[in-house]
């Protein structure tokens, strides 16, 4: 059995996961990364995507996150999500609503830098929508 470490997934609404895990795959903004025990200390921002948690007992679970950041140390990982939900609790209307709100925000972007950030977020949401909820 692989070494385990403590993982917590926290959203503003609640603590979704807190326990001993063998690995966590997170959607970091620089690319998907797998965290395991004794990982080098790292802080990274999170983009909209899927977090896959493999618990110490071998059970796997998936959560959808909509941004945030992760603090990784050799003995644990804490992911503070802007918003998070278990993949089974996600619905098409929630992602569609987020996409529409982001498109509306894009129309009012005040600078090229702001517009670029919104366009990037919109692309991530659209990709997530297609991956989780095919038509």
N, C-alpha and C positions, 0 to 999 in steps of 0.2 A: 504494500500500500504506500502511495506517495505521501510525502510530508504534507501536513495540513497547516493552515493559517487562518486567522480570523478575518471574516469579510462582513462589512456592513453596507447595505444599500439604503440610503436615506433620501426621502423626498420631503418637501415642505409639509405634506399632509401626515406622513407617518414613516416609521421604520419598517421597510419591507422585508429585509433579510438581516439577520445577525446570527452568525454561526461559524462553525469550523468547515472549511472548504479545501479541496485539493487544487482547484484552479478556477479562474474567472476570466472570461474573454470580454473585454470592454471596447466600445467604439471610440477610441481616442481620436482627436481631431487630426492627428498626423498619421492615423492608420489604426486598424484593429490590433489590439495587443492582448497577449495572454499573460496573466499574473499568476505566479506560483510561489510557494514558500521560498523564503530567502531571496526574493526579488530585490534588486538594487533600489534604493530610495528614489522615488520619482513622483513628481506632481504633473498631471496632465489635464487638459480640458477635454470634455466629452462632447461629441456631436450626437444628434438624434440617431438612434440605432438600437441594437439588441445586445443585452448583457446576458451571457450564458454562464450560469453558475453550476459547477460540479462540486457537490458536497462531499465531505470526507467519506460518507457511506456509499458513494457512487451515484446517488440520485442526481439528476440534472433538472434545472429549472431555467426559464427564460423570462426576462423582463424587458420592456421597452422603455428607454429613457429619452428625454427631450432636452439634452444639454446638461451641463454641470461640470464638475471636476472630480478627479480621483487623487487621493493621497495614498501612495504605496510605500510601505516600509518592509523590511525583511520578515516581520512577524504578522503583518496584516495589510489590509486594503480597505479604505473607506471611500465610497463613491457617494458624493453629495449631488443628487440630481435636481435639476430645475423642476422636473416633473417625471414621474415614473409610475408604471402600472404593470401588473403581471400580464404576459402576452395573451393569456386566455380572457382577460378582462378588457382588452382593447377592442374598440369598434371603429368601423369605417367612418362614422360621422365625426368622431373626435379628430382623427387625422385630417379629414376633409375640412373641418372647421379651422384647424391650425393652418392649413395651406391657404385657405381663403383670407384669413387674418393677416398672414405674411404677405400675400399679394397686395392687399390693401395698404399695408405699411410701406411696401415698395413704391407705391405711387406717390408717397409723401417723403421719400428719402431726400435729405437736404444736401448731401454731398456724394461724390463718387465713392468714397470709402464706405459710407453708410450703405449706399446702394449695393456695393459689392458684398458686404456682410449679409445683407438681407437675401440677396440672390443665392449666396452659398447655403444659407439656412433653408431656403425654399427648395434648392436642389436636394439637400439631405432629406427633407421631409417627403419630397416626391419619391425619392428612391426607397425610403422606408415604407411608404404607402404601397408601392408596387411589390415590394418584397413580402410584406405581411398580408396584404389584402388584394390579391390579384382579382381583376374584374370578372 
